[in-house]
Amino acid sequence: MESNLILEAHKCDELKSVVQVTADPWCSCGGLAPDGTLVSVGGFLDGIRTIRYYGGPACNGNNNCDWREYNGAMNEDR
């Protein structure tokens, strides 16, 4: 399976915003979806049942894209 994630060196210089994570991602795990979305699940304390997404089609090439977090989205702790 190939990823659709495309990284261009000059794009990193254009990113000036800081992404916000509201639930603690310590000890979370994650991976990349086929569309290039970074998926992070679990964490510590208030992040233990959280699913987070970053990037992918939801950003539509927007350099100000931020994490999309869903606290309490998992039935079990991670």
N, C-alpha and C positions, 0 to 999 in steps of 0.2 A: 504494500500500500504506500502510495506517495503522498506527501504533505503538499498542500497548496500554499504554504507559508512562504512568502517571498520577502527577503530582507535586503534592503538596499542601504549601503554604507552611509550615504548622505542623509537618509531619513533619520538616523539616530541623532544627528546634529540639530534637526528641526524640532525634536520633541522637547518641549520646555515645561510641560505640566507634570505635576506629581500625581501619581495614581493613589486613590484612597481605598484602603481596606478597613472595614469597620469591625470585622470579627477576627479574632486571633488566628493566624494561619500557621503558627508554630506546630511542627510535627504533621503538617498536612501532606498529602501526596497529590500527584497530578500527572498530566500528560497532555499531548496535543491531539485534538480532534482532526479528522481528515480535511476539514475546511480551514485549518490553521488556528482555530480557537484554542487558547490555553485553558485547560480545565483543572481546577484545584479543589480537592474535597477534604473535609475534616479540618482539624486543627486542635487548639487547646482552649480550655475554658469556654467562652461564648462562641468559639468557632468550631466546636466539636461536631456539630451536625450541619455545617455550612457547605454549600456548593458555590464555587466562584468561577466565573468565566471572564476571559479577557481577549479582546481582538476578534478576528473572524469577520464574517459578513455583517454582523450587527454594528460594526464600527464604520462600515462604508468608506474606508480610507480616511476617516477623520483622525487627525493626530491628537485630538483631545479625548480620545476614547478612554473610558475608565472601567474598572472592575464592575461586573454585575454580580451581586451577592444575594444568595437566598439562604438566610439564616433559618435553621430548623427544618431544612428541606429533606434531611435524611432521617430514617426511622431509628437507626442505630448510631452510636458514637463511633467516630473514626479518629 
